[in-house]
Amino acid sequence: MLIRTEVGVIEEVYMEVKDLKGIQTAAMITGPYDIMAIVETEGLSEITRDIIESIRGIEGVKETSTNIFIE
């Protein structure tokens, strides 16, 4: 999952994201997005219901892009 934050809050958002259930690893990155998080769940419904909603609910999150490994 790629996350774009509001200006000046990347570290605070990163600290919250990395501690969420299901997040395997998270890193602050350069480019059009600010944070990349690797998520592992049992199924797609968990990603949309739990992880995406949790991340989008963090103050300072501006946009997310979910990319799924297919192989």
C-alpha positions as CSV (number, residue, x, y, z in Angstrom):
1,M,0.0,0.0,0.0
2,L,1.3,3.4,-0.9
3,I,0.4,6.4,1.3
4,R,0.6,10.1,0.6
5,T,0.5,12.4,3.6
6,E,-0.2,16.0,4.3
7,V,3.0,18.2,4.4
8,G,4.9,17.9,7.7
9,V,3.2,14.8,9.2
10,I,5.0,11.9,7.4
11,E,6.8,10.7,10.6
12,E,3.7,10.8,12.7
13,V,1.7,8.9,10.1
14,Y,4.5,6.4,9.6
15,M,4.7,5.7,13.4
16,E,1.0,4.9,13.4
17,V,1.0,2.8,10.2
18,K,3.9,0.6,11.2
19,D,2.1,-0.5,14.4
20,L,-1.2,-1.5,12.8
21,K,-2.3,-5.1,12.8
22,G,-1.4,-6.8,9.5
23,I,1.4,-4.5,8.5
24,Q,4.5,-6.6,7.8
25,T,6.8,-3.7,7.2
26,A,6.6,0.0,6.5
27,A,9.1,2.5,5.3
28,M,9.2,6.2,4.5
29,I,10.0,6.6,0.8
30,T,10.8,9.2,-1.8
31,G,8.7,9.9,-4.9
32,P,5.0,10.7,-5.3
33,Y,4.1,8.8,-2.2
34,D,5.6,9.2,1.3
35,I,5.1,5.8,2.9
36,M,5.0,2.2,1.6
37,A,3.5,-0.5,3.8
38,I,3.5,-4.2,3.1
39,V,0.3,-5.8,4.3
40,E,-0.4,-9.5,4.8
41,T,-4.0,-10.8,5.4
42,E,-6.0,-13.9,5.0
43,G,-8.2,-12.4,2.3
44,L,-9.1,-9.3,0.3
45,S,-12.0,-8.4,2.5
46,E,-9.7,-8.0,5.5
47,I,-7.6,-5.5,3.5
48,T,-10.5,-3.4,2.6
49,R,-12.4,-3.6,5.8
50,D,-9.6,-3.4,8.3
51,I,-6.3,-2.1,6.9
52,I,-7.5,0.4,4.4
53,E,-10.1,2.0,6.7
54,S,-7.6,2.1,9.5
55,I,-4.9,3.8,7.4
56,R,-7.3,6.3,5.8
57,G,-8.6,7.2,9.3
58,I,-5.2,8.3,10.4
59,E,-5.0,12.1,10.7
60,G,-2.7,13.5,8.0
61,V,-3.3,10.7,5.4
62,K,-4.1,12.4,2.1
63,E,-4.3,9.5,-0.3
64,T,-3.7,5.8,-0.6
65,S,-3.0,3.4,-3.4
66,T,-3.5,-0.4,-2.8
67,N,-1.5,-2.7,-5.0
68,I,-1.9,-6.4,-4.7
69,F,0.8,-9.0,-5.4
70,I,-0.6,-11.5,-7.8
71,E,2.3,-13.9,-7.8
